[in-house]
Amino acid sequence: MGIIAWIVLGLIAGFVASLLVNRHGEGFFADIILGIIGAVVGGFIAHMAGWRGITGFNVRSMLTAVAGAVVVLIIYHAITGTRGRPTNPPSNPVV
């Protein structure tokens, strides 16, 4: 896969993983980085389990990358202690 395909795969996988874990995206560049790291992690996990990992821009590779990105995102939130931005902030916060 070329670098553009990795970036596109990373953006899609990172955004989908962020929606699954946080119910919102992490941000454009964070989603790309999360997705690319997730693709590497997902490919490693798939390889260790005896499956084929990232083989190109296809559904199996996308699912592997999303699964890896979910793992990376859960670990990231466990380390930082954050769960993301609130989805419905109060309109009149009490000061």
Secondary structure, DSSP 4 states (H G I P E B T S, - for coil): --HHHHHHHHHHHHHHHHHHHHSS---HHHHHHHHHHHHHHHHHHHHHTTS----SSSHHHHHHHHHHHHHHHHHHHHHH------SS--SS---
